[in-house]
């Protein structure tokens, strides 16, 4: 029997949560670490504004996702698996997922805001603690649930694990297209497709003056039309904004409100930095905002604080007059 980890490496599958970490390498670490018990977690928290590819997969292919989880459990010798669902998904998908998952996989409702989906915050939540990020290292693969080696992967990652096991993987991924898109939805295309080609092939090339947010609706990068001849890295999300209809201040306020509610308040740079960004937006005064961006990027405890500045930084640079 072919080792699935070797197949994951051969296919060069990358994590679909946005981290783009090689899946085969991650699994190999978990398998190699001596641990009293091992666990597998499917992170279905999908908390970014206007992103919905995991929703699409849970709704249409729950059996494939769960097959990927079971493959991971069998490969790594995990005693138990978990599916960590955001509250809306839990209400909608719990019955269907439970009927497929059986007794080996427990379905858990997400706690906390946006940061509740960070992998170590997920582990804290499953353990019954407040969903706050841990300092890394150690990483979950070394010391995760209850101090044991734990694999955490995204819904889409497990979907493609199942496809690879069945030799049905075509180097593709899923992309959600939202916002002012004329043809909103989730689409499967090759990983190598450019943003320009993705918009054209999905009938989403805007006929109006626009800008995009790529990689998520809260922390994604703002991009202009002259930047779209490149492929999408990170989270497979594209949000289209009609420049004429979009109030830039309201958009930035939406981002900062979401991030203020969604962060855990654990570390000072993120907590105070987001508050100061909110104040600057309200006053329309951005004289010191670059300094705030630098502090958050360099000193925040977890990825949220580091990437939270991305939409503001890129929008102010490219759009703000």
C-alpha positions as CSV (number, residue, x, y, z in Angstrom):
1,X,0.0,0.0,0.0
2,X,1.3,3.4,-1.0
3,X,2.1,5.7,2.0
4,X,-0.3,8.6,1.9
5,X,2.3,10.9,3.3
6,X,4.6,10.2,0.3
7,X,1.6,10.9,-2.0
8,X,0.9,14.2,-0.2
9,X,4.6,15.1,-0.7
10,X,4.6,14.0,-4.4
11,X,1.5,16.1,-5.1
12,X,3.0,19.0,-3.1
13,X,-0.3,19.7,-1.4
14,X,-0.2,22.9,0.6
15,X,-2.5,23.8,3.5
16,X,-5.6,25.6,2.5
17,X,-6.1,27.7,5.6
18,X,-4.0,30.4,4.2
19,X,-0.7,29.3,5.7
20,X,0.4,27.3,2.6
21,X,2.4,25.0,4.8
22,X,3.3,21.6,3.0
23,X,0.8,19.1,4.3
24,X,3.0,16.0,3.9
25,X,5.7,17.6,6.0
26,X,3.2,18.5,8.7
27,X,1.8,15.0,8.8
28,X,5.3,13.5,8.9
29,X,6.2,15.5,11.9
30,X,3.1,14.3,13.8
31,X,3.7,10.7,12.8
32,X,7.3,10.8,13.9
33,X,6.8,12.4,17.4
34,X,6.4,9.9,20.3
35,X,3.2,10.8,22.1
36,X,1.0,9.0,24.5
37,X,-2.0,9.9,22.4
38,X,-2.5,11.7,19.1
39,X,-5.4,13.8,17.8
40,X,-6.6,15.2,14.5
41,X,-8.6,18.4,14.2
42,X,-10.5,19.7,11.2
43,X,-10.7,23.5,11.6
44,X,-14.0,24.7,10.1
45,X,-14.1,28.0,11.9
46,X,-14.0,30.1,8.6
47,X,-14.4,33.5,10.3
48,X,-13.2,35.9,7.6
49,X,-15.8,38.4,6.3
50,X,-17.3,37.3,3.0
51,X,-15.4,34.0,2.7
52,X,-17.4,30.8,2.2
53,X,-15.4,28.0,0.5
54,X,-15.5,25.8,3.6
55,X,-19.2,26.3,3.8
56,X,-19.5,25.1,0.2
57,X,-17.5,21.9,0.9
58,X,-19.3,21.1,4.1
59,X,-22.7,21.5,2.4
60,X,-21.8,19.6,-0.8
61,X,-19.1,17.1,0.1
62,X,-19.2,16.3,3.8
63,X,-18.4,12.6,3.2
64,X,-15.2,13.6,1.3
65,X,-14.1,15.9,4.1
66,X,-14.7,13.3,6.8
67,X,-12.9,10.6,4.7
68,X,-9.9,12.9,4.7
69,X,-10.0,13.2,8.5
70,X,-10.3,9.4,8.9
71,X,-7.3,8.9,6.5
72,X,-5.3,11.3,8.7
73,X,-6.4,9.5,11.9
74,X,-5.5,6.1,10.5
75,X,-2.2,7.3,9.1
76,X,-1.0,9.1,12.2
77,X,-2.4,6.6,14.8
78,X,-4.8,9.2,16.2
79,X,-7.2,8.0,18.9
80,X,-9.8,10.7,18.2
81,X,-10.7,13.4,15.7
82,X,-12.5,16.7,16.0
83,X,-14.4,19.0,13.7
84,X,-14.4,22.6,15.0
85,X,-17.3,24.4,13.5
86,X,-18.2,28.1,13.7
87,X,-21.6,28.7,15.3
88,X,-23.6,29.1,12.1
89,X,-22.0,26.1,10.5
90,X,-22.6,24.1,13.7
91,X,-26.3,24.8,13.6
92,X,-26.6,24.0,9.9
93,X,-24.3,21.0,9.5
94,X,-24.2,19.2,12.8
95,X,-26.9,16.6,12.0
96,X,-25.4,15.7,8.6
97,X,-21.8,15.6,9.7
98,X,-22.6,13.6,12.8
99,X,-24.4,10.9,10.8
100,X,-21.3,10.5,8.6
101,X,-18.6,11.1,11.3
102,X,-19.6,8.2,13.6
103,X,-18.1,7.8,17.0
104,X,-14.4,8.4,16.3
105,X,-15.0,12.1,15.4
106,X,-16.5,14.7,17.8
107,X,-18.1,17.8,16.5
108,X,-17.4,21.0,18.5
109,X,-18.9,24.4,18.3
110,X,-16.5,27.3,18.0
111,X,-16.0,29.7,20.9
112,X,-14.8,33.2,20.7
113,X,-14.5,35.6,17.8
114,X,-12.3,35.5,14.8
115,X,-9.2,34.6,16.7
116,X,-11.1,31.5,18.0
117,X,-10.1,29.9,14.7
118,X,-6.3,30.2,15.1
119,X,-4.9,26.7,15.5
120,X,-3.7,26.9,19.1
121,X,-6.9,28.8,20.1
122,X,-8.8,26.0,18.6
123,X,-6.9,23.6,20.8
124,X,-7.6,25.7,23.9
125,X,-11.3,25.8,23.0
126,X,-11.6,22.0,22.5
127,X,-9.9,21.6,25.9
128,X,-12.6,23.7,27.5
129,X,-10.5,26.8,28.0
130,X,-10.9,30.4,26.7
131,X,-9.9,30.4,23.0
132,X,-6.7,32.3,23.3
133,X,-3.6,31.6,21.2
134,X,-0.6,29.9,22.7
135,X,3.0,31.0,22.3
136,X,4.7,29.0,19.6
137,X,6.9,26.9,19.7
138,X,5.9,24.3,20.7
139,X,3.6,23.8,17.8
140,X,0.5,21.6,17.9
141,X,2.3,18.9,16.0
142,X,4.6,18.6,19.0
143,X,2.3,19.6,21.9
144,X,-1.3,20.1,21.1
145,X,-4.5,18.8,22.7
146,X,-3.8,17.9,26.3
147,X,-0.1,18.1,25.7
148,X,-0.2,15.4,22.9
149,X,0.9,15.6,19.3
150,X,-2.0,17.0,17.3
151,X,-2.6,17.6,13.6
152,X,-4.7,20.7,12.7
153,X,-5.8,21.1,9.1
154,X,-8.4,23.1,7.2
155,X,-11.7,21.7,5.7
156,X,-10.4,22.0,2.1
157,X,-7.1,20.4,3.0
158,X,-8.9,17.2,4.2
159,X,-11.1,17.3,1.1
160,X,-8.0,17.1,-1.1
161,X,-6.3,14.5,1.1
162,X,-9.2,12.2,0.2
163,X,-8.9,13.1,-3.5
164,X,-5.2,12.3,-3.4
165,X,-5.7,9.0,-1.7
166,X,-8.1,8.1,-4.5
167,X,-5.8,9.4,-7.3
168,X,-8.4,12.0,-8.1
169,X,-6.3,15.2,-7.5
170,X,-5.7,17.6,-10.4
171,X,-3.6,20.3,-8.7
172,X,-6.7,22.4,-8.2
173,X,-8.1,24.4,-5.3
174,X,-11.3,26.3,-4.4
175,X,-11.8,30.0,-4.8
176,X,-14.6,32.1,-3.3
177,X,-15.6,35.2,-5.1
178,X,-17.8,37.7,-3.4
179,X,-18.5,41.4,-2.8
180,X,-19.7,43.3,-5.9
181,X,-19.0,40.2,-8.1
182,X,-21.7,39.8,-10.8
183,X,-21.4,36.0,-10.3
184,X,-20.7,35.2,-6.7
185,X,-19.8,31.7,-5.7
186,X,-17.2,29.0,-5.1
187,X,-15.2,27.7,-8.1
188,X,-12.6,25.0,-8.5
189,X,-9.6,25.9,-10.8
190,X,-5.9,25.0,-11.0
191,X,-3.7,26.4,-8.3
192,X,-1.7,28.2,-11.0
193,X,-4.6,30.3,-12.3
194,X,-4.1,34.0,-12.2
195,X,-6.6,36.3,-10.6
196,X,-7.3,37.8,-14.0
197,X,-8.1,34.5,-15.6
198,X,-10.1,33.4,-12.6
199,X,-12.3,36.5,-12.9
200,X,-12.7,36.0,-16.7
201,X,-13.5,32.2,-16.5
202,X,-16.1,32.7,-13.8
203,X,-17.8,35.6,-15.6
204,X,-16.7,38.0,-12.8
205,X,-14.6,40.5,-14.8
206,X,-16.1,43.8,-13.6
207,X,-17.4,46.3,-16.1
208,X,-16.9,49.1,-13.6
209,X,-13.9,50.7,-11.9
210,X,-12.9,48.4,-9.1
211,X,-10.4,47.1,-6.6
212,X,-10.0,43.7,-5.0
213,X,-9.4,42.3,-1.6
214,X,-7.5,39.0,-2.0
215,X,-6.9,36.5,0.8
216,X,-9.9,37.3,3.0
217,X,-12.4,39.9,3.8
218,X,-10.8,41.1,7.0
219,X,-7.0,40.6,6.6
220,X,-6.7,40.3,2.8
221,X,-4.5,42.5,0.7
222,X,-6.1,45.3,-1.4
223,X,-5.1,45.0,-5.1
224,X,-5.7,47.1,-8.1
225,X,-6.5,46.0,-11.7
226,X,-2.9,46.3,-12.8
227,X,-1.8,43.7,-10.2
228,X,-4.1,40.8,-11.1
229,X,-1.9,39.0,-13.5
230,X,-0.6,36.7,-10.7
231,X,-1.8,33.7,-8.9
232,X,-3.5,33.7,-5.5
233,X,-1.4,32.7,-2.5
234,X,-2.9,32.1,0.9
235,X,-6.6,31.9,1.4
236,X,-8.4,31.4,-1.9
237,X,-10.7,34.4,-1.5
238,X,-11.4,37.3,-3.9
239,X,-13.7,40.1,-3.0
240,X,-14.6,42.8,-5.6
241,X,-15.4,46.4,-4.6
242,X,-17.0,48.9,-6.9
243,X,-14.8,52.0,-6.4
244,X,-17.6,54.4,-7.1
245,X,-20.0,52.8,-4.6
246,X,-17.5,52.0,-1.9
247,X,-17.0,54.4,1.0
248,X,-13.4,53.9,2.0
249,X,-13.8,55.1,5.5
250,X,-16.8,52.9,6.1
251,X,-14.9,49.9,4.6
252,X,-12.0,50.5,7.0
253,X,-14.4,50.9,9.9
254,X,-16.0,47.6,9.0
255,X,-12.6,45.9,9.1
256,X,-11.4,47.4,12.3
257,X,-14.8,46.7,14.1
258,X,-14.6,43.1,13.0
259,X,-11.0,42.7,14.2
260,X,-11.7,44.5,17.5
261,X,-14.5,42.1,18.3
262,X,-12.7,39.1,16.9
263,X,-9.4,39.4,18.7
264,X,-8.7,37.9,22.1
265,X,-7.3,41.0,23.9
266,X,-4.5,38.9,25.2
267,X,-1.5,40.8,23.8
268,X,-1.0,44.5,24.0
269,X,0.2,45.3,20.5
270,X,-2.9,43.8,18.8
271,X,-5.4,45.0,21.4
272,X,-4.1,48.6,21.7
273,X,-2.9,48.8,18.1
274,X,-6.4,48.0,16.7
275,X,-7.9,50.5,19.0
276,X,-5.5,53.2,17.9
277,X,-6.2,52.4,14.2
278,X,-9.9,52.8,15.0
279,X,-9.3,56.2,16.5
280,X,-7.3,57.3,13.5
281,X,-10.0,56.1,11.1
282,X,-12.7,58.0,13.1
283,X,-10.6,61.2,13.0
284,X,-9.3,60.8,9.5
285,X,-5.8,61.3,10.8
286,X,-3.2,58.8,9.5
287,X,0.0,60.6,10.4
288,X,1.2,57.9,12.8
289,X,-0.5,54.9,11.3
290,X,2.7,53.5,9.7
291,X,4.3,53.3,13.1
292,X,1.3,51.4,14.4
293,X,1.5,49.0,11.5
294,X,5.2,48.3,12.3
295,X,4.6,47.7,16.0
296,X,1.8,45.3,15.3
297,X,3.6,43.3,12.6
298,X,6.8,43.0,14.7
299,X,5.5,42.3,18.2
300,X,2.0,40.8,18.1
301,X,1.8,37.4,19.8
302,X,-0.1,35.5,17.0
303,X,-0.8,35.9,13.3
304,X,-3.9,38.0,13.7
305,X,-2.1,41.1,14.9
306,X,0.6,40.6,12.3
307,X,-1.7,40.4,9.3
308,X,-4.5,42.6,10.6
309,X,-2.6,45.7,9.3
310,X,-2.6,44.3,5.7
311,X,-5.9,45.7,4.4
312,X,-5.4,49.1,6.0
313,X,-1.8,49.3,4.8
314,X,-2.5,48.3,1.2
315,X,-5.7,50.4,0.9
316,X,-4.1,53.6,2.2
317,X,-1.2,53.1,-0.1
318,X,-3.1,52.3,-3.2
319,X,-6.5,53.8,-2.9
320,X,-6.4,56.7,-0.4
321,X,-6.1,60.1,-2.0
